[in-house]
Amino acid sequence: VEVSNIVATADLGSDISLEALTIELGMERTEYEPEQFPALIYRDSESVLLVFSSGKILCTGLTNLQAVSETIENMASRIQAVV
């Protein structure tokens, strides 16, 4: 058995301003078009994160649980800088 993709979710428990987060994260790696899709899409070198205004995060593309945890924690700390 080989793990090729892990999909994980997290809930930060508070609302997020996706417009402010887009500016904080930089336009190079983010997509946010609320008319098309209700989440901010952040593309890292190895993963993709969907960040919803409700505070929920979906992480996909990684194959290691430690990497998933670190990626979500990193994004959570970047979000806290905006809030």
Backbone as CSV, one residue per row, in Angstrom:
resi,resn,N_x,N_y,N_z,CA_x,CA_y,CA_z,C_x,C_y,C_z
1,VAL,0.840,-1.174,0.000,0.000,0.000,0.000,0.880,1.231,0.000
2,GLU,0.543,2.186,-0.848,1.295,3.435,-0.934,0.334,4.610,-0.801
3,VAL,0.629,5.505,0.115,-0.184,6.705,0.281,0.255,7.711,-0.763
4,SER,-0.675,8.144,-1.606,-0.320,9.091,-2.658,-0.908,10.474,-2.429
5,ASN,-1.886,10.589,-1.520,-2.499,11.884,-1.256,-3.300,11.806,0.031
6,ILE,-3.085,12.776,0.905,-3.869,12.874,2.130,-4.707,14.136,2.026
7,VAL,-5.980,14.015,2.367,-6.864,15.170,2.437,-7.227,15.360,3.904
8,ALA,-6.926,16.532,4.438,-7.173,16.805,5.849,-7.938,18.111,5.994
9,THR,-8.738,18.191,7.052,-9.469,19.418,7.334,-9.126,19.914,8.733
10,ALA,-9.296,21.214,8.912,-9.084,21.832,10.224,-10.108,22.946,10.363
11,ASP,-10.432,23.285,11.592,-11.372,24.373,11.870,-10.727,25.306,12.885
12,LEU,-10.504,26.550,12.485,-9.869,27.527,13.369,-10.848,28.121,14.369
13,GLY,-12.134,27.950,14.131,-13.135,28.386,15.092,-13.505,29.852,15.042
14,SER,-13.024,30.578,14.043,-13.415,31.981,13.905,-13.422,32.368,12.437
15,ASP,-14.165,33.420,12.133,-14.264,33.890,10.756,-12.954,34.537,10.307
16,ILE,-12.726,34.492,8.993,-11.495,35.018,8.405,-11.864,35.973,7.280
17,SER,-11.168,37.092,7.195,-11.310,38.004,6.061,-10.411,37.482,4.944
18,LEU,-11.023,36.877,3.944,-10.230,36.282,2.869,-9.563,37.347,2.004
19,GLU,-10.156,38.529,1.917,-9.534,39.614,1.159,-8.205,40.017,1.812
20,ALA,-8.225,40.197,3.130,-7.002,40.563,3.852,-5.977,39.436,3.800
21,LEU,-6.431,38.205,3.885,-5.516,37.064,3.831,-4.855,36.964,2.462
22,THR,-5.585,37.260,1.409,-5.018,37.237,0.056,-3.860,38.220,-0.044
23,ILE,-4.038,39.399,0.523,-2.971,40.408,0.510,-1.782,39.939,1.342
24,GLU,-2.047,39.359,2.509,-0.985,38.880,3.399,-0.165,37.760,2.754
25,LEU,-0.830,36.829,2.075,-0.149,35.676,1.495,0.540,36.000,0.178
26,GLY,0.116,37.065,-0.480,0.704,37.440,-1.766,-0.065,36.848,-2.926
27,MET,-0.127,37.598,-3.967,-0.926,37.209,-5.134,-0.283,36.094,-5.972
28,GLU,1.004,35.830,-5.751,1.689,34.829,-6.574,1.149,33.418,-6.337
29,ARG,0.779,33.132,-5.103,0.370,31.766,-4.750,-1.109,31.637,-4.413
30,THR,-1.847,32.726,-4.468,-3.250,32.666,-4.059,-4.196,32.967,-5.207
31,GLU,-5.367,32.382,-5.094,-6.483,32.697,-5.976,-7.690,32.931,-5.083
32,TYR,-8.347,34.044,-5.269,-9.583,34.281,-4.538,-10.538,35.038,-5.428
33,GLU,-11.520,34.320,-5.934,-12.573,34.890,-6.758,-13.902,34.403,-6.193
34,PRO,-14.465,35.158,-5.236,-15.667,34.699,-4.537,-16.870,34.459,-5.452
35,GLU,-16.879,35.083,-6.626,-17.981,34.841,-7.567,-17.892,33.438,-8.167
36,GLN,-16.667,32.889,-8.226,-16.442,31.575,-8.827,-16.429,30.443,-7.797
37,PHE,-15.778,30.704,-6.634,-15.597,29.669,-5.616,-15.466,30.361,-4.263
38,PRO,-16.137,29.873,-3.221,-16.191,30.611,-1.947,-14.956,30.512,-1.050
39,ALA,-13.872,29.935,-1.541,-12.675,29.781,-0.713,-11.468,30.415,-1.379
40,LEU,-10.498,30.775,-0.551,-9.204,31.212,-1.040,-8.405,29.955,-1.345
41,ILE,-7.770,29.897,-2.487,-6.958,28.748,-2.880,-5.502,29.164,-2.770
42,TYR,-4.753,28.473,-1.918,-3.335,28.755,-1.719,-2.540,27.559,-2.209
43,ARG,-1.707,27.788,-3.225,-0.894,26.725,-3.786,0.539,26.860,-3.286
44,ASP,0.953,25.884,-2.507,2.325,25.813,-2.024,3.091,24.929,-3.005
45,SER,4.381,24.736,-2.774,5.178,23.907,-3.679,4.723,22.454,-3.689
46,GLU,4.178,21.971,-2.564,3.786,20.568,-2.481,2.306,20.354,-2.204
47,SER,1.606,21.383,-1.747,0.220,21.188,-1.315,-0.679,22.298,-1.824
48,VAL,-1.962,22.054,-1.665,-2.980,23.060,-1.966,-3.862,23.180,-0.732
49,LEU,-4.089,24.419,-0.306,-4.951,24.684,0.842,-6.154,25.488,0.375
50,LEU,-7.323,25.073,0.810,-8.533,25.848,0.607,-8.890,26.456,1.947
51,VAL,-8.990,27.778,1.996,-9.300,28.469,3.242,-10.654,29.146,3.059
52,PHE,-11.607,28.777,3.909,-12.957,29.323,3.832,-13.132,30.438,4.855
53,SER,-14.016,31.376,4.578,-14.232,32.513,5.483,-14.759,32.063,6.839
54,SER,-15.317,30.876,6.927,-15.821,30.341,8.192,-14.696,29.898,9.131
55,GLY,-13.462,29.864,8.625,-12.334,29.417,9.432,-11.950,27.972,9.175
56,LYS,-12.614,27.335,8.240,-12.280,25.948,7.918,-11.207,25.919,6.833
57,ILE,-10.314,24.938,6.964,-9.203,24.771,6.031,-9.214,23.340,5.525
58,LEU,-8.985,23.170,4.242,-8.835,21.850,3.645,-7.443,21.805,3.038
59,CYS,-6.681,20.787,3.366,-5.317,20.623,2.873,-5.241,19.331,2.068
60,THR,-4.648,19.408,0.889,-4.514,18.230,0.043,-3.162,18.250,-0.673
61,GLY,-2.748,17.089,-1.137,-1.540,16.989,-1.937,-0.324,16.439,-1.226
62,LEU,-0.369,16.294,0.084,0.776,15.776,0.827,0.612,14.285,1.104
63,THR,1.714,13.608,1.388,1.668,12.163,1.629,2.142,11.781,3.018
64,ASN,2.432,12.770,3.856,2.981,12.516,5.176,2.145,13.282,6.197
65,LEU,1.672,12.603,7.237,0.834,13.261,8.246,1.563,14.384,8.971
66,GLN,2.858,14.228,9.209,3.637,15.283,9.862,3.662,16.538,8.991
67,ALA,3.851,16.360,7.693,3.877,17.499,6.767,2.514,18.184,6.709
68,VAL,1.445,17.401,6.747,0.095,17.966,6.756,-0.099,18.825,8.002
69,SER,0.268,18.290,9.140,0.132,19.021,10.398,0.933,20.315,10.386
70,GLU,2.164,20.262,9.925,3.013,21.455,9.866,2.458,22.495,8.903
71,THR,1.952,22.049,7.771,1.393,22.962,6.774,0.168,23.686,7.317
72,ILE,-0.721,22.951,7.971,-1.921,23.566,8.536,-1.555,24.509,9.678
73,GLU,-0.628,24.115,10.518,-0.194,24.989,11.618,0.454,26.270,11.090
74,ASN,1.237,26.143,10.033,1.871,27.311,9.421,0.812,28.271,8.880
75,MET,-0.187,27.733,8.188,-1.256,28.574,7.649,-2.055,29.206,8.784
76,ALA,-2.325,28.463,9.828,-3.073,29.003,10.969,-2.333,30.182,11.597
77,SER,-1.017,30.077,11.711,-0.252,31.191,12.289,-0.247,32.390,11.360
78,ARG,-0.220,32.166,10.066,-0.286,33.282,9.114,-1.655,33.944,9.152
79,ILE,-2.691,33.156,9.361,-4.048,33.712,9.468,-4.165,34.530,10.733
80,GLN,-3.595,34.053,11.834,-3.654,34.792,13.105,-2.987,36.159,12.972
81,ALA,-1.984,36.288,12.108,-1.323,37.579,11.890,-2.264,38.577,11.232
82,VAL,-3.221,38.069,10.462,-4.191,38.936,9.773,-5.330,39.323,10.704
83,VAL,-5.733,38.397,11.554,-6.874,38.627,12.444,-6.485,39.504,13.537
